[in-house]
Amino acid sequence: MSERHEGGCQCGSLRYRIEAPLQDIAHCHCSICRRSSGGILTTWVTVSHQAFQWLRGTPRAFASSVSCTRYFCGDCGAHLALHTDLSPDTLDVTVATLDEPEQAPADRHIWVSSRLPWLTIDPQLPEEWQEEID
């Protein structure tokens, strides 16, 4: 995989770049991700803060919990990233906002304790009841 990846929101107000391999990619089933995205799950790639930069625009921030801040476009509403105090050196970026999301297949499921009972996706991947943070 390439080590330079770009992405952005639907309207183009926000653009970002990741300068690192895309790894540590997880389908998150938590209820907060569902409500924040409007989707049945959110797939995240975790990158170091040093590997990430905003190229255009300034995202709006929303504290979705005591330890988590989510970043989204103030114009089109696209959910692009989140930072959690539980992993202070990293940022999670929504795979769906990458220009080439096909380059970022998930390698695990997290927060399966909250998974919708009728959803089956990538059943061969390992599952974590919550999320195991190294």
C-alpha positions as CSV (number, residue, x, y, z in Angstrom):
1,M,0.0,0.0,0.0
2,S,1.1,3.6,-0.6
3,E,2.2,5.6,2.3
4,R,0.4,8.8,1.2
5,H,-3.4,8.9,1.4
6,E,-5.8,11.8,1.0
7,G,-9.4,12.4,1.7
8,G,-12.0,14.9,2.6
9,C,-15.7,15.7,3.2
10,Q,-18.5,15.6,0.7
11,C,-18.5,19.3,-0.1
12,G,-14.8,19.7,-0.4
13,S,-14.4,22.3,2.4
14,L,-12.1,19.9,4.4
15,R,-9.2,18.0,2.9
16,Y,-6.6,15.9,4.8
17,R,-3.5,13.8,4.2
18,I,-2.2,10.8,5.9
19,E,1.6,10.0,5.4
20,A,1.7,6.5,6.7
21,P,0.6,3.0,5.8
22,L,-3.1,2.3,6.4
23,Q,-3.2,-0.3,9.2
24,D,-5.1,-0.8,12.4
25,I,-8.4,-0.6,10.6
26,A,-11.6,-1.5,12.6
27,H,-15.3,-1.7,12.0
28,C,-16.8,0.1,15.1
29,H,-20.2,-1.0,16.3
30,C,-20.7,1.4,19.2
31,S,-23.9,3.3,19.5
32,I,-22.0,6.7,19.6
33,C,-20.5,6.0,16.2
34,R,-23.9,5.0,14.8
35,R,-25.5,8.2,16.1
36,S,-22.6,10.4,15.0
37,S,-22.5,9.0,11.5
38,G,-26.1,8.0,10.8
39,G,-24.7,4.6,9.7
40,I,-25.0,1.1,11.1
41,L,-21.2,1.1,11.9
42,T,-18.2,3.3,11.2
43,T,-14.9,2.0,9.9
44,W,-11.8,3.7,11.3
45,V,-8.1,3.8,10.5
46,T,-5.9,4.8,13.4
47,V,-2.9,7.0,12.6
48,S,-0.3,8.9,14.6
49,H,-0.9,12.7,14.9
50,Q,2.4,13.2,13.2
51,A,1.2,11.3,10.1
52,F,-2.0,13.4,9.8
53,Q,-2.5,16.9,8.5
54,W,-5.5,19.1,7.5
55,L,-4.8,20.4,4.0
56,R,-7.9,22.6,3.6
57,G,-10.4,24.1,6.1
58,T,-10.8,23.8,9.8
59,P,-13.1,21.1,11.1
60,R,-15.8,21.6,13.8
61,A,-15.3,19.7,17.0
62,F,-17.8,17.9,19.1
63,A,-17.1,16.2,22.5
64,S,-19.2,13.1,22.1
65,S,-18.1,11.7,25.5
66,V,-15.8,12.7,28.3
67,S,-12.8,11.2,26.6
68,C,-13.7,11.6,22.9
69,T,-13.8,14.6,20.5
70,R,-15.1,14.1,17.0
71,Y,-14.3,16.3,14.0
72,F,-16.7,17.0,11.2
73,C,-17.4,19.4,8.4
74,G,-19.4,22.4,9.5
75,D,-20.8,22.8,6.0
76,C,-21.9,19.3,4.8
77,G,-21.8,17.5,8.2
78,A,-19.4,14.7,7.1
79,H,-17.8,13.0,10.1
80,L,-14.0,12.8,9.4
81,A,-12.0,12.0,12.5
82,L,-12.0,11.5,16.2
83,H,-9.4,11.8,19.0
84,T,-9.7,9.9,22.3
85,D,-7.8,10.7,25.4
86,L,-7.5,6.9,25.9
87,S,-5.0,6.9,23.0
88,P,-3.5,10.5,23.1
89,D,-0.9,10.0,20.3
90,T,-3.3,8.9,17.6
91,L,-6.2,10.1,15.6
92,D,-8.9,7.9,14.1
93,V,-10.0,8.8,10.6
94,T,-13.2,7.6,8.9
95,V,-12.2,5.2,6.1
96,A,-15.3,6.3,4.1
97,T,-13.8,9.8,3.7
98,L,-10.6,8.5,2.1
99,D,-10.3,9.2,-1.7
100,E,-9.5,5.5,-2.1
101,P,-11.3,3.7,0.7
102,E,-10.8,0.4,-1.1
103,Q,-7.2,0.6,0.1
104,A,-8.3,0.3,3.7
105,P,-10.0,-3.1,4.4
106,A,-10.9,-3.6,8.0
107,D,-8.8,-6.1,10.1
108,R,-11.1,-6.4,13.1
109,H,-14.4,-5.5,14.7
110,I,-14.6,-3.4,17.9
111,W,-17.4,-2.7,20.4
112,V,-19.3,-5.8,19.2
113,S,-21.1,-5.6,22.5
114,S,-23.2,-2.9,20.8
115,R,-23.5,-4.5,17.4
116,L,-26.9,-4.5,15.8
117,P,-28.2,-8.1,16.1
118,W,-29.3,-8.3,12.4
119,L,-25.9,-7.1,11.0
120,T,-23.4,-9.6,9.6
121,I,-20.3,-8.2,8.0
122,D,-16.8,-9.6,7.6
123,P,-17.5,-12.6,9.9
124,Q,-14.0,-13.9,9.4
125,L,-12.4,-10.9,11.3
126,P,-11.5,-11.0,15.0
127,E,-13.9,-9.4,17.3
128,E,-13.4,-7.3,20.5
129,W,-16.2,-7.0,23.0
130,Q,-15.2,-3.4,23.5
131,E,-11.9,-2.1,22.2
132,E,-8.5,-3.2,23.3
133,I,-6.1,-0.3,23.3
134,D,-2.4,-1.1,23.4
